[in-house]
Amino acid sequence: MAKVFGPALSLDAKGTIGKILTYQNRPKSQTVMRKPSSSRVSLDNPSIARQAQRAVIGNLVRQWQALTPAEQYYWDYLADQSGLNIKGYHYFIKKKASFLIQEDGLVLWLPFCFGSGRTVADYSGFKNNFILEPSHPSNAPLWVAKKNKISNYVMSFDGIDDRIKCNNNTLLSNTLIGAFTIIVWIKPSSAGQNTFRAIIGKRSDSAGLSFWIRNNNNIALSWGGISVAQSTKTISHDVWQRVAVRYDGTSYVRFFFDGKLDNQINVVLSKITNINPVYIGSQTSSAYFYSGQIALLRLFNRYLSDQELINSYNSEKIFFIN
């Protein structure tokens, strides 16, 4: 296996990676650190930004070390073809880092990079890490190899009791107080069709949030214990698709399938007040378990534009849709 030399944040003499990963002097095309409005939580904080950058680089170094010699040779070839006068390792880091360090307003980012272990790392910079439940490794969601633009893995759920739990019980309570966007790739199993299945949940008996699949196979948003909106389109089973829900902060919830607007509903959402855990793959620790695979889950505390949604979908679809 090839060894990695040199500090991770000084990857080439030209400073190419440094400009991508450094808070100051970023290229104009890199919007990750732009200053948001005062109502947003963002990476426009050097300390949080550095934490995210270190996490990204550490993960990418591990990914490089896990590549086969043939795969590393291929990256050497790509680097040579790029004309940048850098090695395959540096080119690998350069190409992947710009996707892992994300946009302004990102408060939860689960690319499922580790491939093993009980912890699912949050790459937003806010350390909203999750753990596999109920009992890892004997009974818990599985890491499944699936190479995509950002990670080499997706997470698989059995629909019986698998879920991923966030240790930060204030997640969503502190962030979803206005506009928000949730984006996730899903591959629901046909074994779970016509049942209620939660993608992400923070519920109590009468309050909280669920982004879920209803028993009519539409995706829906429940808020404060009530289903407030649902899509008109139904999900497909046993194939990958990207679903998203967006709230403008004042009056409309909109659903998107594969980057395209499906439905919009006029509704006003109040602030989430419960301090229950956030789950991926279930609504609570005992209800509405999801069956199938999940990848690249993101939560923003801002309204992503139609163009942002379609652009990100177009950049990702090649890795999920054959």
C-alpha positions in Angstrom: 0.0 0.0 0.0 1.3 3.4 -0.9 2.5 5.6 2.0 1.2 9.1 2.5 3.9 11.8 3.0 3.6 15.3 4.2 1.1 17.2 6.2 -2.5 16.8 5.0 -3.2 20.5 4.7 -0.1 21.3 2.6 -0.6 18.9 -0.2 1.2 20.6 -3.1 3.6 23.5 -3.6 1.1 25.5 -5.6 -1.3 25.6 -2.6 -4.1 24.2 -4.7 -5.7 22.2 -1.8 -5.0 24.9 0.7 -7.2 27.3 -1.2 -10.0 24.8 -1.2 -9.7 24.1 2.5 -8.6 27.4 4.0 -11.1 29.8 5.5 -9.3 32.9 4.0 -8.5 33.5 0.4 -10.9 31.0 -1.1 -11.6 31.1 -4.8 -14.8 33.0 -5.8 -16.4 29.8 -7.1 -16.2 28.2 -3.7 -19.3 29.3 -1.7 -18.8 27.1 1.3 -17.6 29.9 3.6 -19.6 32.9 2.4 -21.0 35.0 5.1 -24.7 34.1 5.8 -27.4 36.2 7.3 -27.3 36.5 11.1 -30.2 34.1 11.5 -28.2 31.1 10.0 -25.9 28.7 11.6 -23.0 28.3 9.1 -19.4 27.4 8.7 -18.5 31.1 8.7 -16.6 30.6 11.8 -12.9 29.8 11.6 -12.9 27.3 14.5 -15.9 25.3 13.2 -14.5 25.5 9.6 -11.1 24.0 10.7 -12.9 21.2 12.6 -14.8 20.3 9.4 -11.6 20.5 7.3 -9.6 18.3 9.6 -12.4 15.7 9.7 -12.6 15.8 5.9 -8.9 15.4 5.3 -8.6 12.6 7.9 -11.4 10.7 6.3 -9.9 11.1 2.8 -6.5 9.9 3.9 -8.2 6.8 5.2 -10.1 6.3 2.0 -6.8 6.6 0.0 -5.1 4.1 2.2 -8.0 1.6 1.6 -7.7 1.8 -2.2 -6.2 -1.1 -4.0 -2.8 -0.6 -5.8 -4.7 -0.7 -9.1 -7.1 2.1 -7.9 -4.2 4.2 -6.7 -2.5 3.7 -10.1 -5.6 4.9 -11.8 -5.6 8.1 -9.7 -1.9 8.6 -10.7 -3.0 8.4 -14.3 -5.8 10.9 -13.8 -3.3 13.3 -12.0 -0.9 13.0 -14.9 -3.7 13.7 -17.4 -4.8 16.8 -15.4 -1.6 18.7 -16.1 -1.4 19.9 -12.5 2.0 18.3 -11.8 0.8 16.6 -8.7 0.7 12.9 -7.6 -2.4 10.7 -7.7 -2.8 11.0 -3.9 -3.0 14.8 -4.1 -5.3 14.7 -7.0 -7.6 12.3 -5.2 -7.8 14.7 -2.2 -8.3 17.7 -4.4 -11.2 16.2 -6.3 -13.1 14.8 -3.3 -12.5 17.6 -0.7 -14.5 20.2 -2.5 -17.6 17.9 -2.3 -17.2 17.0 1.4 -16.8 20.6 2.5 -20.3 21.8 1.9 -22.5 24.9 1.5 -23.5 27.7 3.9 -26.3 26.7 6.2 -25.4 23.0 6.4 -26.1 21.8 10.0 -26.1 18.0 9.4 -24.1 16.1 6.7 -24.0 12.3 6.7 -22.0 10.9 3.7 -21.5 7.5 5.6 -17.8 7.5 4.9 -16.3 5.2 7.6 -17.4 1.8 6.4 -17.3 0.2 9.8 -17.8 0.8 13.5 -20.7 2.1 15.5 -20.3 5.9 14.9 -21.7 7.7 11.9 -19.8 11.0 11.6 -21.4 14.3 10.8 -19.3 16.4 8.4 -21.1 19.6 8.8 -18.5 20.8 11.3 -21.1 20.7 14.2 -20.2 17.2 15.4 -23.8 15.9 15.4 -22.5 12.4 15.3 -24.9 9.4 15.3 -24.5 5.9 16.6 -25.9 2.6 15.2 -28.7 1.0 17.2 -30.1 -1.1 18.8 -27.0 -3.3 19.4 -23.9 -2.9 17.2 -22.5 -5.0 15.6 -24.9 -7.9 16.1 -28.1 -6.1 15.4 -27.8 -2.7 13.8 -27.8 -1.0 10.3 -25.1 -2.3 8.0 -22.4 -0.4 6.1 -22.8 -1.4 2.5 -20.1 -0.7 -0.1 -21.4 1.6 -2.8 -19.0 4.0 -4.4 -20.4 7.4 -5.2 -19.0 10.9 -5.7 -18.3 11.5 -2.0 -18.2 8.2 -0.1 -17.6 4.5 -0.6 -20.6 3.4 1.5 -24.3 3.7 2.1 -26.3 2.5 5.1 -28.7 -0.4 5.0 -31.7 -0.8 7.4 -33.7 -4.0 8.0 -37.1 -2.4 8.7 -37.4 -4.3 12.0 -35.5 -2.3 14.6 -32.5 -0.8 12.8 -32.0 3.0 13.3 -29.2 5.6 13.8 -29.5 7.9 16.8 -28.0 11.3 17.4 -26.6 12.0 20.8 -27.3 15.7 20.5 -31.0 16.0 21.6 -31.1 19.7 20.7 -30.4 19.0 17.0 -33.4 20.3 15.0 -34.8 22.1 18.0 -32.1 24.7 17.7 -31.7 24.7 13.9 -35.2 24.3 12.4 -36.7 27.6 13.5 -37.4 29.0 10.1 -36.5 27.9 6.5 -34.9 24.5 6.0 -34.1 21.9 3.4 -33.6 18.1 3.8 -32.0 16.1 1.0 -31.3 12.4 0.9 -30.8 9.5 -1.5 -33.0 6.5 -0.7 -33.4 3.0 -2.1 -36.5 1.7 -0.2 -37.0 -2.1 -0.1 -40.1 -3.5 -1.7 -40.4 -5.6 1.5 -41.6 -2.4 3.3 -44.0 -1.0 0.7 -47.4 0.1 1.8 -46.2 0.7 5.4 -45.2 3.8 7.3 -41.4 4.3 7.2 -39.5 7.2 8.6 -36.3 8.6 6.9 -35.6 11.1 9.7 -37.6 11.6 12.9 -37.6 13.7 16.1 -41.0 12.8 17.5 -42.9 12.8 20.8 -46.6 12.0 21.3 -47.7 15.5 20.2 -44.7 17.4 18.9 -41.7 17.1 16.6 -40.7 16.3 13.1 -40.9 13.3 10.7 -39.8 13.1 7.1 -41.2 9.8 6.1 -42.8 7.5 3.6 -46.5 7.0 4.1 -48.5 3.7 3.6 -49.6 5.1 0.2 -45.9 5.2 -0.7 -45.8 9.1 -0.9 -43.2 11.0 1.0 -44.6 13.3 3.7 -43.7 15.8 6.4 -45.2 15.6 9.8 -44.9 18.5 12.2 -46.2 18.7 15.8 -47.7 15.2 15.5 -49.7 16.0 12.4 -49.1 15.1 8.8 -49.0 18.6 7.3 -47.9 17.9 3.7 -47.2 15.0 1.3 -46.0 14.5 -2.3 -48.2 13.6 -5.2 -45.6 11.3 -6.7 -45.0 7.9 -5.1 -41.5 6.5 -4.4 -40.1 3.6 -6.4 -38.9 0.5 -4.6 -35.5 -1.2 -5.0 -34.0 1.6 -7.0 -32.1 4.8 -6.0 -33.9 8.1 -6.1 -33.2 11.5 -4.4 -36.0 13.0 -2.4 -36.0 16.5 -0.7 -38.3 18.6 1.3 -38.0 22.4 1.6 -39.8 25.0 3.7 -39.5 28.6 2.9 -39.8 29.8 6.5 -43.2 31.5 6.0 -45.8 29.7 4.0 -44.9 26.8 1.7 -43.6 23.2 2.0 -42.3 21.8 -1.3 -41.3 18.3 -2.2 -38.7 17.3 -4.9 -38.0 14.1 -6.6 -34.6 13.8 -8.4 -34.2 17.6 -8.3 -37.6 18.4 -9.7 -40.5 20.0 -7.9 -43.3 17.6 -7.3 -45.8 19.4 -5.0 -46.2 22.4 -2.8 -48.5 22.9 0.1 -49.4 26.2 1.9 -48.7 25.7 5.6 -47.0 27.6 8.5 -44.7 25.5 10.7 -43.9 26.4 14.3 -40.6 25.8 16.1 -39.8 22.3 17.3 -39.7 22.3 21.1 -39.1 18.7 22.1 -35.7 17.5 23.2 -36.1 13.9 22.1 -33.3 12.2 20.1 -33.1 12.5 16.3 -33.3 9.2 14.5 -32.4 8.1 10.9 -34.3 5.1 9.7 -37.1 5.4 12.3 -39.4 7.9 13.9 -38.5 7.0 17.5 -36.7 4.1 19.0 -39.7 1.9 18.5 -41.8 3.1 15.6 -41.9 3.3 11.8 -38.7 1.6 10.9 -37.3 2.1 7.4 -36.4 -0.9 5.2 -33.8 -0.3 2.5 -30.7 1.9 2.0 -29.9 5.5 2.6 -27.1 7.7 1.4 -25.8 11.3 1.4 -28.2 12.8 3.9 -28.0 16.6 4.3 -30.0 19.1 6.4 -29.7 22.9 5.8 -31.2 25.6 8.0 -32.0 27.6 4.9 -34.0 27.5 1.7 -32.1 26.0 -1.2 -33.1 27.4 -4.5 -34.6 25.3 -7.3 -31.3 25.7 -9.2 -29.2 24.6 -6.3 -31.3 21.5 -5.9 -31.1 20.5 -9.6 -27.4 21.3 -9.8 -26.5 19.1 -6.9 -28.7 16.3 -8.2 -27.1 16.4 -11.6 -23.6 16.2 -10.0 -24.6 13.1 -8.0 -27.0 11.1 -10.2 -24.3 9.3 -12.2 -23.3 7.4 -9.1 -26.8 6.2 -8.3 -28.8 5.9 -11.5 -27.5 3.5 -14.1 
